[in-house]
């Protein structure tokens, strides 16, 4: 299984124990407030809020940088080719990325999906995200097995005839994926699937969740005043 399939939700902190809806709404609000303004006081306030969340979740800067490095590479390119706009664009990108990292580090993906469903997100979008997350890694494993088979047969893309093998591999991968999707769909229908994702424990909005969202309200005041 690919390392991309690692949950990454390790720890037991006040942030980890919050309702997924509170974390989703709170961190999304921080991102939207930062993106909607070009004033540095707003960005500084949002960054301070994220630092407080990271500290409460006991997530160090090394973890954040390791998870965000691929997403932040385009930001570095902007800094190289457009240094004048880097201060604004870079701050917004960093805040949005760190918000996503904190959400992913404190909330499992199934919990995020349940939060989206409870927040009245279109069910079709939630189902698409759920199946993409579940079977993306299966497809990656299939590609790795096919690549190993090609390598064992002496495949090396050094001339046109060998490059053509990639087309046949892509076709085979598409057919296998389509057939697997049909089998999974029939199996789910046989088990009474009704387009709802079951959950063992219901989401409960508690006092701590309200306090978490209330603590972020000063950001809105800073945004209005900027």
C-alpha positions, 0 to 999 in steps of 0.5 A: 500500500502506498505511503499516501494512504497513511492516515496521519491522525496521531495524537489526542489533544483538545483540537483532535477531540473537537467535532469535525464540523467545528474544525472544518468551519473554523479553519475554512473561515480562517482561509477565507478571511485571509484570501479576501484581504490583502492587508498584512494585519489580517494575514498576521492575525490569521497566522497567529490563529493557526499557530495557536491551533497548531500549539493546542494540537501539539503539531510542530513546524517540522510536521507542517513543513513536511506535509505542505512542501509539495503544495508550497513549491508553486509559492516558491516559484512565484517568489522567484518570478514575481517577488513584488506580489509574493508578500500577498499571494505567498501569505494567502497560499501559506495560510490556506495550506497550513489550514488544510494541513492542520485539518488533515493532521487532526481529523481523519478523512472519513470524519471530514466527509461526515462533516461535509455531509452534515453541513448539507454538502451535495451528497453526490460530491461527498460520495465522489470524494469518498470513493476517490479516497478509497480506491485511488490507492488501489489504482496506484498499487495496480500501476505499481504491479504493472510497472514491475511486470514491465520491468521484469520483461526488460521494458525500458522506454528508449525508443518509440516501439517501447514507448508504445507499451505505455498506451497498452498499459493505460488501456489495460489499466482503464479496463481493469478500473472500469471492471472493478468499479462495476463489481464494487457497485453491484456488491454495494447494491447487494448489501443495501447501499442507500447512498449514505455513509454509515457511522458508528458514532453520531457527531455531537456539537459540544461546548468546546466546539462553540468555544473554538469557533467563538475564539476565531471571531476576532479575526472577522473583526480584524478583517472588517477593520482592515 
